[in-house]
Amino acid sequence: MTFEEARAQFPVLERYAYLNAGTNGPLAAATSAAMVEELERESRDGRSGSRWIERILSLRDEVRRGLAAVIGVDAAHVALTESTSRSCAIVVSGLDLTGDDEIVTTDQEHFGLIGSAYASGARVVVTDADEDAILAAITPRTRLIATSHILWTTGRRLDLARVRERSGVPVLVDGAQSAGAVEVAAGGFDFYTVSPQKWLCGPEQTGGLYVRDPERLRLATPGHFAAASYEPSGAFEPKPGAARFDSGFTAGPTLAGLVAALGTHPDWRYERAAATAARCHELLSELVEVVTPPGHSTLVAFRPSGDPTELVAALDRQDVIVRELPGRNLVRAAVGWWTNEDDLQRLAAGLETLTQ
Ligand SMILES: Cc1ncc(COP(=O)(O)O)c(C=O)c1O
């Protein structure tokens, strides 16, 4: 597939310089068609019976295998959830933490991660978003390091393999801004989350969770796919592997859409996205203060000279879509493998006229 053919899969790119896969990736025509087709199938044939449930289960298997391939792990270690936030909650609640335990996290996390940390009852130790600061915060009470692989704010990538190795403490990686954006080998961690609506261009309310050792995490909030078998009393035998952590039912159209979305990404996606992000970094550095370290990620965050809310709204009026990072005085462009030079030039031209 050539770059032009691959890019042409996304109708939104015909009009917009759509630079916000960090929130939601562009939807391919094949993805929306698969969702519509599944919905029509369900309206025509109904949503019950063995044929329907077999189809749902087979779509779930396909999604599980697809997400596992993206993060380089075996599908038996991947749970299907509805978000990174939910995946984090599954991990943190399963660790049965008390006020005597500590979770080490950073000051650059999304609420989807830290919300669960604070709700756990453990003491939350917040450090600078830096490998050495995280390591320095480890004590004998630390039960979990919970942090992002790529920070949603500055776009910095943390060397979490080093943190895992040096600390010896289980690591929950928030992979919302990494899975699908950069090459990931999740098997080096204890837990790794995926938000397919972002860099995998999937439908919303989808999610993945890698669990290295499913037997060692308590199933604190069983969804109805959790049990291999159960008694009328409610006593149950969990499914083998990470499937026991599946958080609940995902609609057929959503599953079909994600299967289609997973098929839209060319082999060269990571190289191309990295090169285009580097180009974006270079172009914007001439105009504004870019805070993302070069070469770290597919996010390019910058501090505009004026008001970021007004800037994002003014760019939006020019059909250039970026987002503000509230409370941080930052604006963030998200560069996908589908982004072209024209998208970047439109952003740069907008910044040039609007920040003078
Ligand atoms: C780093 C990070 N973590 C978590 C989330 C929340 O993701 P989800 O909607 O899949 O829970 C986001 C979304 O913006 C994010 O950027």
The ligand as an SDF file (V2000), in Angstrom:
LIG
                    3D

 16 16  0  0  0  0  0  0  0  0999 V2000
   -2.0800    8.9680   29.0090 C   0  0  0  0  0  0  0  0  0  0  0  0
   -3.5740    8.7280   28.9910 C   0  0  0  0  0  0  0  0  0  0  0  0
   -4.0920    7.8710   29.8580 N   0  0  0  0  0  0  0  0  0  0  0  0
   -5.4020    7.5900   29.8700 C   0  0  0  0  0  0  0  0  0  0  0  0
   -6.2650    8.1980   28.9980 C   0  0  0  0  0  0  0  0  0  0  0  0
   -7.7100    7.8510   29.0540 C   0  0  0  0  0  0  0  0  0  0  0  0
   -7.9360    6.8620   28.0860 O   0  0  0  0  0  0  0  0  0  0  0  0
   -9.2910    6.0440   28.0620 P   0  0  0  0  0  0  0  0  0  0  0  0
  -10.3280    6.9890   27.5190 O   0  0  0  0  0  0  0  0  0  0  0  0
   -8.9990    4.8940   27.1470 O   0  0  0  0  0  0  0  0  0  0  0  0
   -9.5720    5.6420   29.4530 O   0  0  0  0  0  0  0  0  0  0  0  0
   -5.7820    9.1120   28.0740 C   0  0  0  0  0  0  0  0  0  0  0  0
   -6.7070    9.7780   27.1200 C   0  0  0  0  0  0  0  0  0  0  0  0
   -6.5960   10.8460   26.7050 O   0  0  0  0  0  0  0  0  0  0  0  0
   -4.3890    9.3900   28.0690 C   0  0  0  0  0  0  0  0  0  0  0  0
   -3.8700   10.2720   27.2090 O   0  0  0  0  0  0  0  0  0  0  0  0
  1  2  1  0
  2  3  1  0
  2 15  2  0
  3  4  2  0
  4  5  1  0
  5  6  1  0
  5 12  2  0
  6  7  1  0
  7  8  1  0
  8  9  2  0
  8 10  1  0
  8 11  1  0
 12 13  1  0
 12 15  1  0
 13 14  2  0
 15 16  1  0
M  END
$$$$
